[in-house]
Amino acid sequence: MTEYDQPNDPSLEQIRQEWPATVAALPVGTRITGQVVDCQPFGVFIRIDDVPNALGLADIGSMPPGASLPALGAQVSGKVVWHTDYNYEVRIRLSEWIDHS
């Protein structure tokens, strides 16, 4: 466990094993909701509702000027914009960022 892991978080192995099912369940364009589980300078990680072994990332590259990162524990919504196969991340553009574009 790292300092960012939560007791109920899936392991990297679980995320890797479920990756094909995650991609199938969350195609590009899918609307998601979830909870921010980690905040980093490059973006926020999201536990996606209804897909427990998926790891979402909303990175600052998709954040419009003047927008800010949501706080740890915040409930967020957004849209799947990409799947990053090498590290099993579902890239998310947050709704609040879409509204600022």
C-alpha positions as CSV (number, residue, x, y, z in Angstrom):
1,M,0.0,0.0,0.0
2,T,1.2,3.5,-0.8
3,E,0.5,6.7,1.2
4,Y,-2.4,7.4,-1.3
5,D,-4.1,4.0,-1.0
6,Q,-7.4,3.8,0.8
7,P,-8.4,0.5,2.6
8,N,-11.1,-0.3,0.0
9,D,-9.2,0.8,-3.1
10,P,-8.5,-1.9,-5.7
11,S,-4.9,-3.1,-6.1
12,L,-2.9,-2.4,-9.2
13,E,-3.3,-6.1,-10.0
14,Q,-7.1,-5.9,-9.7
15,I,-7.1,-2.8,-12.0
16,R,-4.9,-4.6,-14.5
17,Q,-7.0,-7.7,-14.6
18,E,-10.2,-5.8,-15.0
19,W,-8.8,-3.5,-17.7
20,P,-10.6,-5.1,-20.7
21,A,-13.9,-5.0,-18.8
22,T,-13.3,-1.4,-17.7
23,V,-12.7,-0.3,-21.3
24,A,-15.8,-2.2,-22.4
25,A,-17.9,-0.6,-19.6
26,L,-16.6,2.9,-20.2
27,P,-16.2,3.7,-23.9
28,V,-15.0,7.1,-25.0
29,G,-17.9,9.5,-24.6
30,T,-19.5,7.8,-21.5
31,R,-20.7,10.1,-18.8
32,I,-19.4,9.2,-15.4
33,T,-19.7,10.2,-11.7
34,G,-17.3,9.4,-9.0
35,Q,-15.4,10.5,-6.0
36,V,-11.9,12.2,-5.9
37,V,-9.6,9.8,-4.1
38,D,-6.3,11.5,-4.6
39,C,-5.1,15.0,-5.6
40,Q,-1.7,15.5,-7.3
41,P,-0.2,18.6,-8.9
42,F,-0.9,17.0,-12.4
43,G,-4.6,16.2,-11.7
44,V,-7.0,14.2,-9.6
45,F,-7.7,10.5,-9.4
46,I,-11.3,9.4,-9.4
47,R,-13.0,6.3,-8.1
48,I,-15.7,5.8,-10.8
49,D,-19.2,4.9,-9.5
50,D,-20.5,1.5,-10.7
51,V,-17.0,0.4,-12.0
52,P,-15.1,-0.4,-8.8
53,N,-11.8,-1.5,-10.4
54,A,-11.5,1.5,-12.7
55,L,-9.1,4.3,-12.0
56,G,-10.1,7.7,-13.5
57,L,-7.7,10.6,-14.0
58,A,-8.7,14.2,-14.7
59,D,-5.4,15.9,-15.6
60,I,-4.6,19.5,-15.7
61,G,-4.0,19.3,-19.5
62,S,-7.8,19.3,-20.0
63,M,-8.4,22.0,-17.4
64,P,-9.4,25.4,-18.9
65,P,-7.9,28.7,-17.7
66,G,-9.5,29.9,-14.5
67,A,-10.7,26.4,-13.5
68,S,-9.4,24.6,-10.4
69,L,-9.0,21.0,-9.3
70,P,-11.7,19.6,-7.1
71,A,-11.0,18.8,-3.5
72,L,-10.2,15.4,-2.1
73,G,-13.5,13.6,-1.4
74,A,-15.5,15.7,-3.8
75,Q,-18.2,14.1,-5.9
76,V,-17.6,14.9,-9.6
77,S,-19.0,14.1,-13.0
78,G,-17.5,14.1,-16.4
79,K,-17.0,12.3,-19.7
80,V,-14.5,9.6,-20.7
81,V,-12.1,11.0,-23.3
82,W,-9.4,8.3,-23.5
83,H,-8.1,5.0,-22.2
84,T,-4.4,4.9,-21.3
85,D,-3.5,1.2,-21.7
86,Y,0.1,1.3,-20.3
87,N,-1.1,2.4,-16.8
88,Y,-4.8,1.4,-17.0
89,E,-6.2,4.8,-16.5
90,V,-9.5,6.1,-17.8
91,R,-8.9,9.8,-18.8
92,I,-11.8,12.0,-17.7
93,R,-12.8,15.6,-18.6
94,L,-14.8,16.9,-15.7
95,S,-18.2,18.5,-16.4
96,E,-17.2,21.7,-14.6
97,W,-14.3,22.0,-17.0
98,I,-16.5,21.4,-20.1
99,D,-18.8,24.2,-18.9
100,H,-15.8,26.6,-18.7
101,S,-14.6,25.8,-22.3
